[in-house]
């Protein structure tokens, strides 16, 4: 993974954290909505889940996308 990809993943992790911090949780639907199609490597997804858990963010069932209406590019 090159530096550009790492920076993109770090930005994505921070966006996910921001999306979840108000409620302390994030839905699988919102995760799927925010994570770009090109980031589907299991190791990266696992690292994002670990990152969220390390910040006490639960990943829950649901279909809530608010407040994000576009994917991160």
PDB file of N, H, CA, C and O in Angstrom:
ATOM      1  N   UNK A   1       0.841  -1.166   0.000  1.00  0.00           N
ATOM      2  CA  UNK A   1       0.000   0.000   0.000  1.00  0.00           C
ATOM      3  C   UNK A   1       0.896   1.242   0.000  1.00  0.00           C
ATOM      4  O   UNK A   1       1.818   1.351   0.808  1.00  0.00           O
ATOM      5  N   UNK A   2       0.619   2.159  -0.899  1.00  0.00           N
ATOM      6  H   UNK A   2      -0.130   2.071  -1.555  1.00  0.00           H
ATOM      7  CA  UNK A   2       1.461   3.347  -0.996  1.00  0.00           C
ATOM      8  C   UNK A   2       0.968   4.446  -0.044  1.00  0.00           C
ATOM      9  O   UNK A   2      -0.079   4.313   0.590  1.00  0.00           O
ATOM     10  N   UNK A   3       1.739   5.522   0.040  1.00  0.00           N
ATOM     11  H   UNK A   3       2.589   5.630  -0.475  1.00  0.00           H
ATOM     12  CA  UNK A   3       1.425   6.610   0.964  1.00  0.00           C
ATOM     13  C   UNK A   3       0.081   7.265   0.670  1.00  0.00           C
ATOM     14  O   UNK A   3      -0.631   7.666   1.591  1.00  0.00           O
ATOM     15  N   UNK A   4      -0.269   7.374  -0.611  1.00  0.00           N
ATOM     16  H   UNK A   4       0.309   7.049  -1.359  1.00  0.00           H
ATOM     17  CA  UNK A   4      -1.541   7.986  -0.990  1.00  0.00           C
ATOM     18  C   UNK A   4      -2.709   7.145  -0.482  1.00  0.00           C
ATOM     19  O   UNK A   4      -3.692   7.682   0.028  1.00  0.00           O
ATOM     20  N   UNK A   5      -2.597   5.831  -0.623  1.00  0.00           N
ATOM     21  H   UNK A   5      -1.799   5.394  -1.038  1.00  0.00           H
ATOM     22  CA  UNK A   5      -3.648   4.941  -0.137  1.00  0.00           C
ATOM     23  C   UNK A   5      -3.754   5.005   1.388  1.00  0.00           C
ATOM     24  O   UNK A   5      -4.857   5.017   1.934  1.00  0.00           O
ATOM     25  N   UNK A   6      -2.617   5.047   2.069  1.00  0.00           N
ATOM     26  H   UNK A   6      -1.721   5.037   1.626  1.00  0.00           H
ATOM     27  CA  UNK A   6      -2.615   5.142   3.531  1.00  0.00           C
ATOM     28  C   UNK A   6      -3.298   6.424   3.987  1.00  0.00           C
ATOM     29  O   UNK A   6      -4.093   6.405   4.926  1.00  0.00           O
ATOM     30  N   UNK A   7      -2.992   7.533   3.328  1.00  0.00           N
ATOM     31  H   UNK A   7      -2.346   7.548   2.565  1.00  0.00           H
ATOM     32  CA  UNK A   7      -3.608   8.808   3.685  1.00  0.00           C
ATOM     33  C   UNK A   7      -5.117   8.736   3.470  1.00  0.00           C
ATOM     34  O   UNK A   7      -5.889   9.222   4.296  1.00  0.00           O
ATOM     35  N   UNK A   8      -5.534   8.133   2.368  1.00  0.00           N
ATOM     36  H   UNK A   8      -4.906   7.738   1.696  1.00  0.00           H
ATOM     37  CA  UNK A   8      -6.958   7.989   2.066  1.00  0.00           C
ATOM     38  C   UNK A   8      -7.652   7.153   3.142  1.00  0.00           C
ATOM     39  O   UNK A   8      -8.754   7.492   3.572  1.00  0.00           O
ATOM     40  N   UNK A   9      -7.020   6.073   3.577  1.00  0.00           N
ATOM     41  H   UNK A   9      -6.125   5.797   3.228  1.00  0.00           H
ATOM     42  CA  UNK A   9      -7.593   5.203   4.605  1.00  0.00           C
ATOM     43  C   UNK A   9      -7.647   5.922   5.949  1.00  0.00           C
ATOM     44  O   UNK A   9      -8.615   5.762   6.692  1.00  0.00           O
ATOM     45  N   UNK A  10      -6.630   6.704   6.269  1.00  0.00           N
ATOM     46  H   UNK A  10      -5.843   6.833   5.665  1.00  0.00           H
ATOM     47  CA  UNK A  10      -6.645   7.487   7.509  1.00  0.00           C
ATOM     48  C   UNK A  10      -7.781   8.503   7.489  1.00  0.00           C
ATOM     49  O   UNK A  10      -8.465   8.687   8.496  1.00  0.00           O
ATOM     50  N   UNK A  11      -7.985   9.159   6.359  1.00  0.00           N
ATOM     51  H   UNK A  11      -7.429   9.009   5.541  1.00  0.00           H
ATOM     52  CA  UNK A  11      -9.094  10.113   6.231  1.00  0.00           C
ATOM     53  C   UNK A  11     -10.432   9.392   6.384  1.00  0.00           C
ATOM     54  O   UNK A  11     -11.343   9.895   7.040  1.00  0.00           O
ATOM     55  N   UNK A  12     -10.543   8.223   5.779  1.00  0.00           N
ATOM     56  H   UNK A  12      -9.802   7.814   5.246  1.00  0.00           H
ATOM     57  CA  UNK A  12     -11.762   7.443   5.890  1.00  0.00           C
ATOM     58  C   UNK A  12     -12.011   7.051   7.346  1.00  0.00           C
ATOM     59  O   UNK A  12     -13.138   7.164   7.829  1.00  0.00           O
ATOM     60  N   UNK A  13     -10.982   6.594   8.044  1.00  0.00           N
ATOM     61  H   UNK A  13     -10.067   6.503   7.651  1.00  0.00           H
ATOM     62  CA  UNK A  13     -11.119   6.213   9.450  1.00  0.00           C
ATOM     63  C   UNK A  13     -11.607   7.394  10.278  1.00  0.00           C
ATOM     64  O   UNK A  13     -12.479   7.230  11.130  1.00  0.00           O
ATOM     65  N   UNK A  14     -11.066   8.566  10.043  1.00  0.00           N
ATOM     66  H   UNK A  14     -10.358   8.700   9.350  1.00  0.00           H
ATOM     67  CA  UNK A  14     -11.501   9.756  10.773  1.00  0.00           C
ATOM     68  C   UNK A  14     -12.939  10.127  10.437  1.00  0.00           C
ATOM     69  O   UNK A  14     -13.681  10.572  11.313  1.00  0.00           O
ATOM     70  N   UNK A  15     -13.345   9.949   9.179  1.00  0.00           N
ATOM     71  H   UNK A  15     -12.743   9.586   8.467  1.00  0.00           H
ATOM     72  CA  UNK A  15     -14.728  10.211   8.779  1.00  0.00           C
ATOM     73  C   UNK A  15     -15.674   9.238   9.476  1.00  0.00           C
ATOM     74  O   UNK A  15     -16.738   9.632   9.955  1.00  0.00           O
ATOM     75  N   UNK A  16     -15.280   7.965   9.530  1.00  0.00           N
ATOM     76  H   UNK A  16     -14.416   7.646   9.141  1.00  0.00           H
ATOM     77  CA  UNK A  16     -16.107   6.976  10.216  1.00  0.00           C
ATOM     78  C   UNK A  16     -16.229   7.303  11.696  1.00  0.00           C
ATOM     79  O   UNK A  16     -17.308   7.182  12.276  1.00  0.00           O
ATOM     80  N   UNK A  17     -15.143   7.710  12.298  1.00  0.00           N
ATOM     81  H   UNK A  17     -14.266   7.808  11.827  1.00  0.00           H
ATOM     82  CA  UNK A  17     -15.158   8.086  13.709  1.00  0.00           C
ATOM     83  C   UNK A  17     -16.079   9.281  13.930  1.00  0.00           C
ATOM     84  O   UNK A  17     -16.872   9.288  14.871  1.00  0.00           O
ATOM     85  N   UNK A  18     -15.980  10.268  13.087  1.00  0.00           N
ATOM     86  H   UNK A  18     -15.335  10.262  12.322  1.00  0.00           H
ATOM     87  CA  UNK A  18     -16.831  11.450  13.187  1.00  0.00           C
ATOM     88  C   UNK A  18     -18.309  11.072  13.043  1.00  0.00           C
ATOM     89  O   UNK A  18     -19.159  11.589  13.768  1.00  0.00           O
ATOM     90  N   UNK A  19     -18.610  10.166  12.103  1.00  0.00           N
ATOM     91  H   UNK A  19     -17.920   9.746  11.514  1.00  0.00           H
ATOM     92  CA  UNK A  19     -19.988   9.747  11.862  1.00  0.00           C
ATOM     93  C   UNK A  19     -20.564   9.010  13.071  1.00  0.00           C
ATOM     94  O   UNK A  19     -21.771   9.050  13.305  1.00  0.00           O
ATOM     95  N   UNK A  20     -19.712   8.343  13.832  1.00  0.00           N
ATOM     96  H   UNK A  20     -18.731   8.310  13.642  1.00  0.00           H
ATOM     97  CA  UNK A  20     -20.179   7.486  14.916  1.00  0.00           C
ATOM     98  C   UNK A  20     -20.093   8.116  16.298  1.00  0.00           C
ATOM     99  O   UNK A  20     -20.755   7.647  17.224  1.00  0.00           O
ATOM    100  N   UNK A  21     -19.305   9.150  16.459  1.00  0.00           N
ATOM    101  H   UNK A  21     -18.767   9.531  15.707  1.00  0.00           H
ATOM    102  CA  UNK A  21     -19.000   9.588  17.818  1.00  0.00           C
ATOM    103  C   UNK A  21     -20.191  10.170  18.580  1.00  0.00           C
ATOM    104  O   UNK A  21     -20.213  10.101  19.809  1.00  0.00           O
ATOM    105  N   UNK A  22     -21.164  10.731  17.900  1.00  0.00           N
ATOM    106  H   UNK A  22     -21.146  10.787  16.902  1.00  0.00           H
ATOM    107  CA  UNK A  22     -22.323  11.278  18.602  1.00  0.00           C
ATOM    108  C   UNK A  22     -23.132  10.217  19.321  1.00  0.00           C
ATOM    109  O   UNK A  22     -23.586  10.437  20.444  1.00  0.00           O
ATOM    110  N   UNK A  23     -23.316   9.070  18.687  1.00  0.00           N
ATOM    111  H   UNK A  23     -22.947   8.892  17.774  1.00  0.00           H
ATOM    112  CA  UNK A  23     -24.119   7.987  19.251  1.00  0.00           C
ATOM    113  C   UNK A  23     -23.282   6.875  19.859  1.00  0.00           C
ATOM    114  O   UNK A  23     -23.806   6.035  20.590  1.00  0.00           O
ATOM    115  N   UNK A  24     -21.998   6.861  19.568  1.00  0.00           N
ATOM    116  H   UNK A  24     -21.572   7.543  18.973  1.00  0.00           H
ATOM    117  CA  UNK A  24     -21.145   5.779  20.045  1.00  0.00           C
ATOM    118  C   UNK A  24     -21.306   4.514  19.239  1.00  0.00           C
ATOM    119  O   UNK A  24     -20.874   3.437  19.650  1.00  0.00           O
ATOM    120  N   UNK A  25     -21.943   4.657  18.067  1.00  0.00           N
ATOM    121  H   UNK A  25     -22.294   5.532  17.733  1.00  0.00           H
ATOM    122  CA  UNK A  25     -22.136   3.492  17.206  1.00  0.00           C
ATOM    123  C   UNK A  25     -22.274   3.951  15.759  1.00  0.00           C
ATOM    124  O   UNK A  25     -22.514   5.124  15.473  1.00  0.00           O
ATOM    125  N   UNK A  26     -22.116   2.993  14.866  1.00  0.00           N
ATOM    126  H   UNK A  26     -21.921   2.040  15.098  1.00  0.00           H
ATOM    127  CA  UNK A  26     -22.285   3.233  13.438  1.00  0.00           C
ATOM    128  C   UNK A  26     -22.941   1.992  12.851  1.00  0.00           C
ATOM    129  O   UNK A  26     -22.650   0.872  13.272  1.00  0.00           O
ATOM    130  N   UNK A  27     -23.818   2.189  11.887  1.00  0.00           N
ATOM    131  H   UNK A  27     -24.054   3.099  11.546  1.00  0.00           H
ATOM    132  CA  UNK A  27     -24.506   1.038  11.297  1.00  0.00           C
ATOM    133  C   UNK A  27     -23.663   0.409  10.194  1.00  0.00           C
ATOM    134  O   UNK A  27     -22.817   1.058   9.580  1.00  0.00           O
ATOM    135  N   UNK A  28     -23.921  -0.874   9.964  1.00  0.00           N
ATOM    136  H   UNK A  28     -24.608  -1.402  10.464  1.00  0.00           H
ATOM    137  CA  UNK A  28     -23.271  -1.541   8.848  1.00  0.00           C
ATOM    138  C   UNK A  28     -23.649  -0.849   7.535  1.00  0.00           C
ATOM    139  O   UNK A  28     -22.825  -0.736   6.627  1.00  0.00           O
ATOM    140  N   UNK A  29     -24.887  -0.393   7.442  1.00  0.00           N
ATOM    141  H   UNK A  29     -25.557  -0.485   8.180  1.00  0.00           H
ATOM    142  CA  UNK A  29     -25.340   0.290   6.223  1.00  0.00           C
ATOM    143  C   UNK A  29     -24.536   1.554   5.973  1.00  0.00           C
ATOM    144  O   UNK A  29     -24.134   1.821   4.841  1.00  0.00           O
ATOM    145  N   UNK A  30     -24.299   2.335   7.022  1.00  0.00           N
ATOM    146  H   UNK A  30     -24.626   2.118   7.942  1.00  0.00           H
ATOM    147  CA  UNK A  30     -23.510   3.561   6.852  1.00  0.00           C
ATOM    148  C   UNK A  30     -22.066   3.228   6.524  1.00  0.00           C
ATOM    149  O   UNK A  30     -21.451   3.894   5.691  1.00  0.00           O
ATOM    150  N   UNK A  31     -21.519   2.207   7.166  1.00  0.00           N
ATOM    151  H   UNK A  31     -22.019   1.666   7.842  1.00  0.00           H
ATOM    152  CA  UNK A  31     -20.155   1.774   6.819  1.00  0.00           C
ATOM    153  C   UNK A  31     -20.071   1.416   5.337  1.00  0.00           C
ATOM    154  O   UNK A  31     -19.168   1.865   4.631  1.00  0.00           O
ATOM    155  N   UNK A  32     -21.015   0.609   4.876  1.00  0.00           N
ATOM    156  H   UNK A  32     -21.749   0.245   5.449  1.00  0.00           H
ATOM    157  CA  UNK A  32     -21.013   0.211   3.465  1.00  0.00           C
ATOM    158  C   UNK A  32     -21.187   1.409   2.544  1.00  0.00           C
ATOM    159  O   UNK A  32     -20.637   1.432   1.443  1.00  0.00           O
ATOM    160  N   UNK A  33     -21.934   2.386   2.979  1.00  0.00           N
ATOM    161  H   UNK A  33     -22.380   2.367   3.873  1.00  0.00           H
ATOM    162  CA  UNK A  33     -22.166   3.591   2.189  1.00  0.00           C
ATOM    163  C   UNK A  33     -20.906   4.457   2.113  1.00  0.00           C
ATOM    164  O   UNK A  33     -20.591   5.014   1.061  1.00  0.00           O
ATOM    165  N   UNK A  34     -20.192   4.565   3.230  1.00  0.00           N
ATOM    166  H   UNK A  34     -20.447   4.113   4.085  1.00  0.00           H
ATOM    167  CA  UNK A  34     -19.029   5.458   3.294  1.00  0.00           C
ATOM    168  C   UNK A  34     -17.740   4.847   2.751  1.00  0.00           C
ATOM    169  O   UNK A  34     -16.878   5.563   2.241  1.00  0.00           O
ATOM    170  N   UNK A  35     -17.610   3.539   2.861  1.00  0.00           N
ATOM    171  H   UNK A  35     -18.310   2.958   3.275  1.00  0.00           H
ATOM    172  CA  UNK A  35     -16.374   2.904   2.406  1.00  0.00           C
ATOM    173  C   UNK A  35     -16.423   2.758   0.888  1.00  0.00           C
ATOM    174  O   UNK A  35     -17.319   2.102   0.357  1.00  0.00           O
ATOM    175  N   UNK A  36     -15.476   3.360   0.194  1.00  0.00           N
ATOM    176  H   UNK A  36     -14.748   3.893   0.625  1.00  0.00           H
ATOM    177  CA  UNK A  36     -15.470   3.291  -1.274  1.00  0.00           C
ATOM    178  C   UNK A  36     -15.345   1.852  -1.779  1.00  0.00           C
ATOM    179  O   UNK A  36     -14.777   0.992  -1.106  1.00  0.00           O
ATOM    180  N   UNK A  37     -15.877   1.610  -2.959  1.00  0.00           N
ATOM    181  H   UNK A  37     -16.338   2.308  -3.507  1.00  0.00           H
ATOM    182  CA  UNK A  37     -15.842   0.277  -3.565  1.00  0.00           C
ATOM    183  C   UNK A  37     -14.419  -0.273  -3.671  1.00  0.00           C
ATOM    184  O   UNK A  37     -14.216  -1.476  -3.506  1.00  0.00           O
ATOM    185  N   UNK A  38     -13.443   0.573  -3.939  1.00  0.00           N
ATOM    186  H   UNK A  38     -13.608   1.550  -4.072  1.00  0.00           H
ATOM    187  CA  UNK A  38     -12.077   0.083  -4.121  1.00  0.00           C
ATOM    188  C   UNK A  38     -11.418  -0.373  -2.823  1.00  0.00           C
ATOM    189  O   UNK A  38     -10.365  -1.010  -2.855  1.00  0.00           O
ATOM    190  N   UNK A  39     -12.019  -0.057  -1.695  1.00  0.00           N
ATOM    191  H   UNK A  39     -12.874   0.460  -1.668  1.00  0.00           H
ATOM    192  CA  UNK A  39     -11.481  -0.516  -0.411  1.00  0.00           C
ATOM    193  C   UNK A  39     -12.336  -1.683   0.053  1.00  0.00           C
ATOM    194  O   UNK A  39     -13.292  -1.512   0.809  1.00  0.00           O
ATOM    195  N   UNK A  40     -11.979  -2.863  -0.409  1.00  0.00           N
ATOM    196  H   UNK A  40     -11.203  -3.003  -1.023  1.00  0.00           H
ATOM    197  CA  UNK A  40     -12.702  -4.082  -0.043  1.00  0.00           C
ATOM    198  C   UNK A  40     -11.762  -5.186   0.425  1.00  0.00           C
ATOM    199  O   UNK A  40     -12.183  -6.327   0.611  1.00  0.00           O
ATOM    200  N   UNK A  41     -10.489  -4.847   0.614  1.00  0.00           N
ATOM    201  H   UNK A  41     -10.147  -3.919   0.462  1.00  0.00           H
ATOM    202  CA  UNK A  41      -9.542  -5.838   1.135  1.00  0.00           C
ATOM    203  C   UNK A  41      -9.919  -6.186   2.565  1.00  0.00           C
ATOM    204  O   UNK A  41     -10.092  -5.288   3.389  1.00  0.00           O
ATOM    205  N   UNK A  42     -10.049  -7.466   2.878  1.00  0.00           N
ATOM    206  H   UNK A  42      -9.908  -8.196   2.209  1.00  0.00           H
ATOM    207  CA  UNK A  42     -10.423  -7.858   4.239  1.00  0.00           C
ATOM    208  C   UNK A  42      -9.517  -7.266   5.321  1.00  0.00           C
ATOM    209  O   UNK A  42     -10.005  -6.885   6.384  1.00  0.00           O
ATOM    210  N   UNK A  43      -8.230  -7.185   5.075  1.00  0.00           N
ATOM    211  H   UNK A  43      -7.833  -7.495   4.211  1.00  0.00           H
ATOM    212  CA  UNK A  43      -7.308  -6.640   6.078  1.00  0.00           C
ATOM    213  C   UNK A  43      -7.594  -5.169   6.363  1.00  0.00           C
ATOM    214  O   UNK A  43      -7.480  -4.726   7.506  1.00  0.00           O
ATOM    215  N   UNK A  44      -7.958  -4.419   5.346  1.00  0.00           N
ATOM    216  H   UNK A  44      -8.050  -4.779   4.418  1.00  0.00           H
ATOM    217  CA  UNK A  44      -8.266  -2.996   5.537  1.00  0.00           C
ATOM    218  C   UNK A  44      -9.583  -2.842   6.287  1.00  0.00           C
ATOM    219  O   UNK A  44      -9.687  -2.023   7.200  1.00  0.00           O
ATOM    220  N   UNK A  45     -10.586  -3.626   5.905  1.00  0.00           N
ATOM    221  H   UNK A  45     -10.501  -4.291   5.163  1.00  0.00           H
ATOM    222  CA  UNK A  45     -11.879  -3.580   6.588  1.00  0.00           C
ATOM    223  C   UNK A  45     -11.699  -3.949   8.059  1.00  0.00           C
ATOM    224  O   UNK A  45     -12.249  -3.292   8.943  1.00  0.00           O
ATOM    225  N   UNK A  46     -10.938  -4.989   8.310  1.00  0.00           N
ATOM    226  H   UNK A  46     -10.491  -5.523   7.592  1.00  0.00           H
ATOM    227  CA  UNK A  46     -10.680  -5.400   9.697  1.00  0.00           C
ATOM    228  C   UNK A  46      -9.967  -4.301  10.472  1.00  0.00           C
ATOM    229  O   UNK A  46     -10.289  -4.049  11.633  1.00  0.00           O
ATOM    230  N   UNK A  47      -9.004  -3.648   9.837  1.00  0.00           N
ATOM    231  H   UNK A  47      -8.742  -3.852   8.893  1.00  0.00           H
ATOM    232  CA  UNK A  47      -8.294  -2.554  10.500  1.00  0.00           C
ATOM    233  C   UNK A  47      -9.242  -1.399  10.826  1.00  0.00           C
ATOM    234  O   UNK A  47      -9.127  -0.784  11.886  1.00  0.00           O
ATOM    235  N   UNK A  48     -10.181  -1.101   9.916  1.00  0.00           N
ATOM    236  H   UNK A  48     -10.274  -1.601   9.055  1.00  0.00           H
ATOM    237  CA  UNK A  48     -11.164  -0.048  10.187  1.00  0.00           C
ATOM    238  C   UNK A  48     -12.070  -0.442  11.357  1.00  0.00           C
ATOM    239  O   UNK A  48     -12.373   0.391  12.212  1.00  0.00           O
ATOM    240  N   UNK A  49     -12.503  -1.703  11.398  1.00  0.00           N
ATOM    241  H   UNK A  49     -12.257  -2.379  10.704  1.00  0.00           H
ATOM    242  CA  UNK A  49     -13.320  -2.172  12.517  1.00  0.00           C
ATOM    243  C   UNK A  49     -12.537  -2.082  13.828  1.00  0.00           C
ATOM    244  O   UNK A  49     -13.072  -1.637  14.843  1.00  0.00           O
ATOM    245  N   UNK A  50     -11.286  -2.500  13.806  1.00  0.00           N
ATOM    246  H   UNK A  50     -10.852  -2.862  12.981  1.00  0.00           H
ATOM    247  CA  UNK A  50     -10.440  -2.421  14.998  1.00  0.00           C
ATOM    248  C   UNK A  50     -10.279  -0.972  15.452  1.00  0.00           C
ATOM    249  O   UNK A  50     -10.320  -0.679  16.647  1.00  0.00           O
ATOM    250  N   UNK A  51     -10.095  -0.074  14.490  1.00  0.00           N
ATOM    251  H   UNK A  51     -10.061  -0.312  13.519  1.00  0.00           H
ATOM    252  CA  UNK A  51      -9.963   1.351  14.795  1.00  0.00           C
ATOM    253  C   UNK A  51     -11.224   1.853  15.505  1.00  0.00           C
ATOM    254  O   UNK A  51     -11.139   2.540  16.524  1.00  0.00           O
ATOM    255  N   UNK A  52     -12.386   1.506  14.962  1.00  0.00           N
ATOM    256  H   UNK A  52     -12.455   0.949  14.135  1.00  0.00           H
ATOM    257  CA  UNK A  52     -13.632   1.950  15.584  1.00  0.00           C
ATOM    258  C   UNK A  52     -13.780   1.370  16.985  1.00  0.00           C
ATOM    259  O   UNK A  52     -14.144   2.089  17.915  1.00  0.00           O
ATOM    260  N   UNK A  53     -13.500   0.078  17.145  1.00  0.00           N
ATOM    261  H   UNK A  53     -13.203  -0.505  16.389  1.00  0.00           H
ATOM    262  CA  UNK A  53     -13.597  -0.543  18.463  1.00  0.00           C
ATOM    263  C   UNK A  53     -12.614   0.081  19.455  1.00  0.00           C
ATOM    264  O   UNK A  53     -12.937   0.220  20.635  1.00  0.00           O
ATOM    265  N   UNK A  54     -11.440   0.451  18.999  1.00  0.00           N
ATOM    266  H   UNK A  54     -11.178   0.338  18.041  1.00  0.00           H
ATOM    267  CA  UNK A  54     -10.459   1.071  19.905  1.00  0.00           C
ATOM    268  C   UNK A  54     -10.918   2.441  20.388  1.00  0.00           C
ATOM    269  O   UNK A  54     -10.400   2.965  21.374  1.00  0.00           O
ATOM    270  N   UNK A  55     -11.899   3.021  19.686  1.00  0.00           N
ATOM    271  H   UNK A  55     -12.320   2.595  18.886  1.00  0.00           H
ATOM    272  CA  UNK A  55     -12.476   4.303  20.094  1.00  0.00           C
ATOM    273  C   UNK A  55     -13.869   4.108  20.709  1.00  0.00           C
ATOM    274  O   UNK A  55     -14.674   5.038  20.768  1.00  0.00           O
ATOM    275  N   UNK A  56     -14.133   2.872  21.165  1.00  0.00           N
ATOM    276  H   UNK A  56     -13.479   2.117  21.117  1.00  0.00           H
ATOM    277  CA  UNK A  56     -15.398   2.520  21.817  1.00  0.00           C
ATOM    278  C   UNK A  56     -16.624   2.783  20.946  1.00  0.00           C
ATOM    279  O   UNK A  56     -17.670   3.208  21.437  1.00  0.00           O
ATOM    280  N   UNK A  57     -16.479   2.524  19.654  1.00  0.00           N
ATOM    281  H   UNK A  57     -15.629   2.179  19.255  1.00  0.00           H
ATOM    282  CA  UNK A  57     -17.582   2.665  18.714  1.00  0.00           C
ATOM    283  C   UNK A  57     -18.098   1.269  18.380  1.00  0.00           C
ATOM    284  O   UNK A  57     -17.338   0.411  17.931  1.00  0.00           O
ATOM    285  N   UNK A  58     -19.388   1.046  18.601  1.00  0.00           N
ATOM    286  H   UNK A  58     -20.006   1.743  18.967  1.00  0.00           H
ATOM    287  CA  UNK A  58     -20.014  -0.231  18.258  1.00  0.00           C
ATOM    288  C   UNK A  58     -20.507  -0.186  16.819  1.00  0.00           C
ATOM    289  O   UNK A  58     -20.918   0.863  16.322  1.00  0.00           O
ATOM    290  N   UNK A  59     -20.462  -1.324  16.166  1.00  0.00           N
ATOM    291  H   UNK A  59     -20.129  -2.176  16.570  1.00  0.00           H
ATOM    292  CA  UNK A  59     -21.002  -1.467  14.815  1.00  0.00           C
ATOM    293  C   UNK A  59     -22.300  -2.247  14.960  1.00  0.00           C
ATOM    294  O   UNK A  59     -22.313  -3.365  15.475  1.00  0.00           O
ATOM    295  N   UNK A  60     -23.396  -1.641  14.499  1.00  0.00           N
ATOM    296  H   UNK A  60     -23.385  -0.733  14.081  1.00  0.00           H
ATOM    297  CA  UNK A  60     -24.716  -2.203  14.743  1.00  0.00           C
ATOM    298  C   UNK A  60     -25.486  -2.420  13.436  1.00  0.00           C
ATOM    299  O   UNK A  60     -25.122  -1.882  12.390  1.00  0.00           O
ATOM    300  N   UNK A  61     -26.549  -3.211  13.516  1.00  0.00           N
ATOM    301  H   UNK A  61     -26.844  -3.648  14.365  1.00  0.00           H
ATOM    302  CA  UNK A  61     -27.463  -3.395  12.389  1.00  0.00           C
ATOM    303  C   UNK A  61     -28.260  -2.110  12.209  1.00  0.00           C
ATOM    304  O   UNK A  61     -28.479  -1.367  13.166  1.00  0.00           O
ATOM    305  N   UNK A  62     -28.682  -1.858  11.005  1.00  0.00           N
ATOM    306  H   UNK A  62     -28.505  -2.461  10.228  1.00  0.00           H
ATOM    307  CA  UNK A  62     -29.510  -0.690  10.743  1.00  0.00           C
ATOM    308  C   UNK A  62     -29.308  -0.202   9.328  1.00  0.00           C
ATOM    309  O   UNK A  62     -28.413  -0.663   8.620  1.00  0.00           O
ATOM    310  N   UNK A  63     -30.141   0.730   8.922  1.00  0.00           N
ATOM    311  H   UNK A  63     -30.868   1.105   9.498  1.00  0.00           H
ATOM    312  CA  UNK A  63     -30.040   1.261   7.565  1.00  0.00           C
ATOM    313  C   UNK A  63     -29.866   2.771   7.551  1.00  0.00           C
ATOM    314  O   UNK A  63     -30.154   3.414   6.541  1.00  0.00           O
ATOM    315  N   UNK A  64     -29.404   3.346   8.645  1.00  0.00           N
ATOM    316  H   UNK A  64     -29.171   2.825   9.466  1.00  0.00           H
ATOM    317  CA  UNK A  64     -29.244   4.785   8.756  1.00  0.00           C
ATOM    318  C   UNK A  64     -27.992   5.265   8.029  1.00  0.00           C
ATOM    319  O   UNK A  64     -26.888   4.812   8.332  1.00  0.00           O
ATOM    320  N   UNK A  65     -28.155   6.181   7.071  1.00  0.00           N
ATOM    321  H   UNK A  65     -29.051   6.550   6.825  1.00  0.00           H
ATOM    322  CA  UNK A  65     -27.032   6.787   6.355  1.00  0.00           C
ATOM    323  C   UNK A  65     -26.734   8.202   6.852  1.00  0.00           C
ATOM    324  O   UNK A  65     -25.657   8.730   6.573  1.00  0.00           O
ATOM    325  N   UNK A  66     -27.632   8.810   7.560  1.00  0.00           N
ATOM    326  H   UNK A  66     -28.507   8.382   7.787  1.00  0.00           H
ATOM    327  CA  UNK A  66     -27.487  10.201   7.968  1.00  0.00           C
ATOM    328  C   UNK A  66     -26.178  10.397   8.704  1.00  0.00           C
ATOM    329  O   UNK A  66     -25.787   9.490   9.437  1.00  0.00           O
ATOM    330  N   UNK A  67     -25.480  11.490   8.570  1.00  0.00           N
ATOM    331  H   UNK A  67     -25.798  12.227   7.974  1.00  0.00           H
ATOM    332  CA  UNK A  67     -25.785  12.654   7.737  1.00  0.00           C
ATOM    333  C   UNK A  67     -25.059  12.619   6.402  1.00  0.00           C
ATOM    334  O   UNK A  67     -24.950  13.649   5.737  1.00  0.00           O
ATOM    335  N   UNK A  68     -24.567  11.471   5.998  1.00  0.00           N
ATOM    336  H   UNK A  68     -24.655  10.634   6.538  1.00  0.00           H
ATOM    337  CA  UNK A  68     -23.739  11.374   4.803  1.00  0.00           C
ATOM    338  C   UNK A  68     -24.566  10.913   3.621  1.00  0.00           C
ATOM    339  O   UNK A  68     -25.233   9.880   3.684  1.00  0.00           O
ATOM    340  N   UNK A  69     -24.523  11.680   2.543  1.00  0.00           N
ATOM    341  H   UNK A  69     -23.982  12.519   2.492  1.00  0.00           H
ATOM    342  CA  UNK A  69     -25.298  11.298   1.369  1.00  0.00           C
ATOM    343  C   UNK A  69     -24.418  10.956   0.184  1.00  0.00           C
ATOM    344  O   UNK A  69     -24.926  10.635  -0.891  1.00  0.00           O
ATOM    345  N   UNK A  70     -23.108  11.020   0.360  1.00  0.00           N
ATOM    346  H   UNK A  70     -22.696  11.281   1.233  1.00  0.00           H
ATOM    347  CA  UNK A  70     -22.186  10.640  -0.716  1.00  0.00           C
ATOM    348  C   UNK A  70     -21.046   9.821  -0.117  1.00  0.00           C
ATOM    349  O   UNK A  70     -20.748   9.920   1.073  1.00  0.00           O
ATOM    350  N   UNK A  71     -20.422   9.018  -0.960  1.00  0.00           N
ATOM    351  H   UNK A  71     -20.664   8.938  -1.927  1.00  0.00           H
ATOM    352  CA  UNK A  71     -19.267   8.252  -0.516  1.00  0.00           C
ATOM    353  C   UNK A  71     -18.030   9.145  -0.491  1.00  0.00           C
ATOM    354  O   UNK A  71     -17.967  10.162  -1.182  1.00  0.00           O
ATOM    355  N   UNK A  72     -17.069   8.756   0.301  1.00  0.00           N
ATOM    356  H   UNK A  72     -17.120   7.930   0.863  1.00  0.00           H
ATOM    357  CA  UNK A  72     -15.794   9.446   0.365  1.00  0.00           C
ATOM    358  C   UNK A  72     -15.034   9.100  -0.908  1.00  0.00           C
ATOM    359  O   UNK A  72     -14.990   7.933  -1.298  1.00  0.00           O
ATOM    360  N   UNK A  73     -14.441  10.086  -1.558  1.00  0.00           N
ATOM    361  H   UNK A  73     -14.477  11.034  -1.241  1.00  0.00           H
ATOM    362  CA  UNK A  73     -13.703   9.831  -2.797  1.00  0.00           C
ATOM    363  C   UNK A  73     -12.229  10.008  -2.589  1.00  0.00           C
ATOM    364  O   UNK A  73     -11.448   9.834  -3.525  1.00  0.00           O
TER     365      UNK A  73
END
